[in-house]
Amino acid sequence: MEVTHSIRERTITENSLVVLLQGIHGHVTTVDLRDESMAKGRIVNVDAFMNIRLAEVVYTDRYGRATHLADFFVTGRNVRYVHIPDEVNIIKTIESQLQKIHRVRNFGGEGQGRKEYLKYKK
Amino acid sequence: MRSSPCCSAAGLSNMEERERETSRTREEPKAGTSGVATGTGRQAEKDSDADSHRARLDVSSDHFDPLLALYSPDIPLPYPNVKCFNNLAEYESFLKGGRGRAKPENVEKKNRKSKKGVPDPERIERLKKLMVNNPASEEEGGSGRKRLPRRAKAPKNVLTRMPLHAGSPLGELHRCVKERLKIKVHIRTFKGLRGVCSGFLVAFDKFWNMALVDVDETYRKPVLGKAFYHEPALTITRIFDRLKLQESESPEFKKPDKTLTKESDASPGTRKEDKPGMELRRSPRKSYSYPKGQTYTKPAEKRAAEAGEERKTQKGASTESETGKVQKKAKDKPTVDYQQVHCRHVNQLFIRGENILLVNLLE
């Protein structure tokens, strides 16, 4: 549920649909991979590049053989689909994630908080 | 004036001496004339002193004394209101009209920057209320939040970027979101088309990542192994195959022993759509990409047989039909397996943009 510490990652997530995936941290979903295999488990973390970490996973490889895995990590590029759980409202999740990012960015006073962008042009 | 410091430094002693001399000389005549005309003499001396003093402080006079001028408390400046600089470099840049000079736009910038500091208390309050831990601050949150939209200067995030693409293909996607159009998204496999997802678009981004709801996915797993190597030889035009697949979207060729329910769900819909395209559909199923000519010539019998079976399965006949045609199909089983067209329904699906071939709007 935590917003990443990297400014770069934060801007990437903010401007793409990865926010939606970050909003469903903790839900149990299926991730279809590019190589026709599937991993069903609980989403632990999704980063800006769509790298997904899952826990307690049933991994069905492309031939159909299922295995049980405690931890699973897939590179963003190898993701094809992510099934969004039915109870998740897509727009609301995106908005709440964006608010979290906004909150983190503006935390602190004028001179104290994270200065993410220069106030003056060099 | 420039040289005066050096001059004075160098000739300091001289000047001082001269002064002392003059004072001494003055004193001597004073002493000399003291007896005779003390008062008037002194006054005359004083006046002349004052005059000469002024003359020495006057920049334009011949008797200007720079050292005295530097140390005297009240020097009459010719132009009192002149602009002062701390050093020559400043003066030079002033003359050039250099950067940072008080041009109108710079002045405005400065004012803006100074104003930026002003909403400090407001901002601090707003931030305080954002702190979730403090219950007191949470109460303030309600009122503070109203200020937020005013302060946030047009936030740019994935949701605000969606309408920005007007006029471009992504703008069309946004139209689908707004008007809740059903779209068909063609999904790609490493080579060519994998299948089609039809659903309603909720959100998208510049990478074409899409969030769809109420998705029906019709797909076929790509063929592997030796058949894969045979396929490229058979390919003529992928566009044609894509079209074929598009026409014949539904999975008539679903394996009977697999998901019966899905089949029954799919068949009524597909029947309507795909009857005309049934014949054509055969070919892509046989092999991934099929040359047009070959489809009609090569497995003519097979096609006929399977077409017959299709009709049977469509009518919802028993999963195991015992005609000879079925046996033929059973023979075909190994090849058919890999080419099985699947269909499934997903309520909410997120598709990574990289896998999307094209998007077809159904208006």
Interface residues (C-beta under 8 A of the other chain):
Chain A: E14 N15 S16 L17 V18 V19 L20 L21 R34 E36 M50 R62 G76 R77 V79 R80 Y81 V82 H83 I84 P85 D86 V88 I90 I91 I94 E95 L98 I101 H102 R103 N106 F107 G108 G109 E110 G113 K119 Y120
Chain B: K113 K116 G117 D120 R123 I124 L127 L130 A152 P155 K156 N157 V158 L159 R161 I187 T189 F190 V202 A203 F204 D205 K206 F207 N209 M210 A211 V213 K221 P222 V346 N347 Q348 L349 F350 I351 R352 E354 N355
